[in-house]
Amino acid sequence: MKKTLLTVTLGLLALVAQAQTKTTGTVNLLAGMTAKLDLNSTNSTATLTLTGPSDRWFALQFGSFSNGQGMEAGQDVVYYNGTTLIDAVHNGIGTPPTADTNNWTVTSNTVASGTRTIVATRAFDTASSSDYTFVYANTSIDFAFSRMSSASFSLAYHGANRGYQIDVPLAPALGVDDIEAAKKFAIYPNPSSSQFSIRTDEDIKSVVIYDATGKLAARFSNHKEMLDISSLQSGLYFVEIETTNNETSIEKLMKK
């Protein structure tokens, strides 16, 4: 038991040491609209990849809020105005946002098959009261989003073309070693809210789940069924998979 805990602890330390970037992965928002946020702890830089229809405005609010708090005064938001990505702050529901100092640097703005993809970077902390401060230690972030219902870049009522993604997990991005391991083991779905399975050609002897501190969270002996994690708190977990050949792999799992 002590040997297992030591192995897991060393594995967790290795994962933490290599984790310089956290990511939401690509988050589906509306039809033809996605967002992906990467946080780099080395240079304290956030990278936003935002897609939307090429013929109209689309907007993303990010930060810490709840369902129904889109467009509340003071919330940070960005939107595409037909030329570039605008850094703005909300003035309240039903009122167009006000553009402020643009602290986002657009590094790519391309269109393919009617979808525009914008990549932009920004410092975690811009020292502006109008900008949300990204915190690398956070394990999730909230998104609110909208787009114009027709081809237009004039800010106007979006109708039903809006929504929320609350508590979007921010997890360490996969490194080269993680990608190689993923060829042997795949956890699906990941993130998961209640159950997951392990896809592999290996014969698995046991599955043990540890929280981010290395504390035992769950243990399973039958990996062929869906593994129930509904009782676990939201956050980052590490799944220790032991094969019948006594080989061990540690995979990351986000619990929503």
ChimeraX attribute file (.defattr): number of C-alpha atoms within 10 A of each C-alpha:
attribute: neighborCount
match mode: 1-to-1
recipient: residues
	/A:1	6
	/A:2	7
	/A:3	8
	/A:4	11
	/A:5	14
	/A:6	12
	/A:7	15
	/A:8	23
	/A:9	17
	/A:10	13
	/A:11	18
	/A:12	21
	/A:13	14
	/A:14	11
	/A:15	20
	/A:16	12
	/A:17	9
	/A:18	13
	/A:19	17
	/A:20	17
	/A:21	21
	/A:22	22
	/A:23	22
	/A:24	20
	/A:25	18
	/A:26	13
	/A:27	15
	/A:28	13
	/A:29	21
	/A:30	17
	/A:31	9
	/A:32	13
	/A:33	20
	/A:34	18
	/A:35	22
	/A:36	16
	/A:37	21
	/A:38	22
	/A:39	28
	/A:40	19
	/A:41	16
	/A:42	9
	/A:43	11
	/A:44	16
	/A:45	18
	/A:46	25
	/A:47	21
	/A:48	19
	/A:49	20
	/A:50	25
	/A:51	25
	/A:52	25
	/A:53	21
	/A:54	21
	/A:55	16
	/A:56	19
	/A:57	25
	/A:58	27
	/A:59	21
	/A:60	22
	/A:61	24
	/A:62	22
	/A:63	19
	/A:64	14
	/A:65	18
	/A:66	14
	/A:67	12
	/A:68	10
	/A:69	15
	/A:70	23
	/A:71	21
	/A:72	17
	/A:73	14
	/A:74	17
	/A:75	22
	/A:76	22
	/A:77	26
	/A:78	22
	/A:79	23
	/A:80	22
	/A:81	17
	/A:82	15
	/A:83	9
	/A:84	12
	/A:85	22
	/A:86	21
	/A:87	20
	/A:88	23
	/A:89	24
	/A:90	22
	/A:91	15
	/A:92	15
	/A:93	12
	/A:94	11
	/A:95	14
	/A:96	15
	/A:97	23
	/A:98	13
	/A:99	15
	/A:100	14
	/A:101	12
	/A:102	13
	/A:103	17
	/A:104	19
	/A:105	14
	/A:106	17
	/A:107	10
	/A:108	10
	/A:109	16
	/A:110	11
	/A:111	13
	/A:112	9
	/A:113	7
	/A:114	11
	/A:115	15
	/A:116	19
	/A:117	19
	/A:118	20
	/A:119	20
	/A:120	18
	/A:121	18
	/A:122	18
	/A:123	18
	/A:124	20
	/A:125	16
	/A:126	15
	/A:127	10
	/A:128	11
	/A:129	11
	/A:130	18
	/A:131	23
	/A:132	20
	/A:133	16
	/A:134	19
	/A:135	15
	/A:136	19
	/A:137	10
	/A:138	12
	/A:139	19
	/A:140	21
	/A:141	19
	/A:142	17
	/A:143	23
	/A:144	23
	/A:145	24
	/A:146	24
	/A:147	28
	/A:148	22
	/A:149	16
	/A:150	11
	/A:151	12
	/A:152	15
	/A:153	18
	/A:154	11
	/A:155	16
	/A:156	14
	/A:157	14
	/A:158	14
	/A:159	10
	/A:160	10
	/A:161	15
	/A:162	18
	/A:163	17
	/A:164	22
	/A:165	16
	/A:166	18
	/A:167	18
	/A:168	18
	/A:169	22
	/A:170	23
	/A:171	24
	/A:172	23
	/A:173	19
	/A:174	17
	/A:175	13
	/A:176	9
	/A:177	10
	/A:178	15
	/A:179	11
	/A:180	11
	/A:181	13
	/A:182	16
	/A:183	11
	/A:184	13
	/A:185	18
	/A:186	14
	/A:187	17
	/A:188	14
	/A:189	15
	/A:190	15
	/A:191	21
	/A:192	18
	/A:193	17
	/A:194	15
	/A:195	16
	/A:196	21
	/A:197	17
	/A:198	19
	/A:199	15
	/A:200	13
	/A:201	9
	/A:202	13
	/A:203	12
	/A:204	20
	/A:205	17
	/A:206	17
	/A:207	21
	/A:208	17
	/A:209	23
	/A:210	23
	/A:211	18
	/A:212	16
	/A:213	12
	/A:214	18
	/A:215	14
	/A:216	14
	/A:217	17
	/A:218	16
	/A:219	14
	/A:220	14
	/A:221	12
	/A:222	12
	/A:223	17
	/A:224	11
	/A:225	12
	/A:226	13
	/A:227	18
	/A:228	15
	/A:229	17
	/A:230	14
	/A:231	10
	/A:232	15
	/A:233	13
	/A:234	18
	/A:235	19
	/A:236	21
	/A:237	25
	/A:238	25
	/A:239	20
	/A:240	21
	/A:241	21
	/A:242	18
	/A:243	15
	/A:244	11
	/A:245	10
	/A:246	10
	/A:247	11
	/A:248	17
	/A:249	18
	/A:250	23
	/A:251	19
	/A:252	23
	/A:253	22
	/A:254	19
	/A:255	21
	/A:256	19
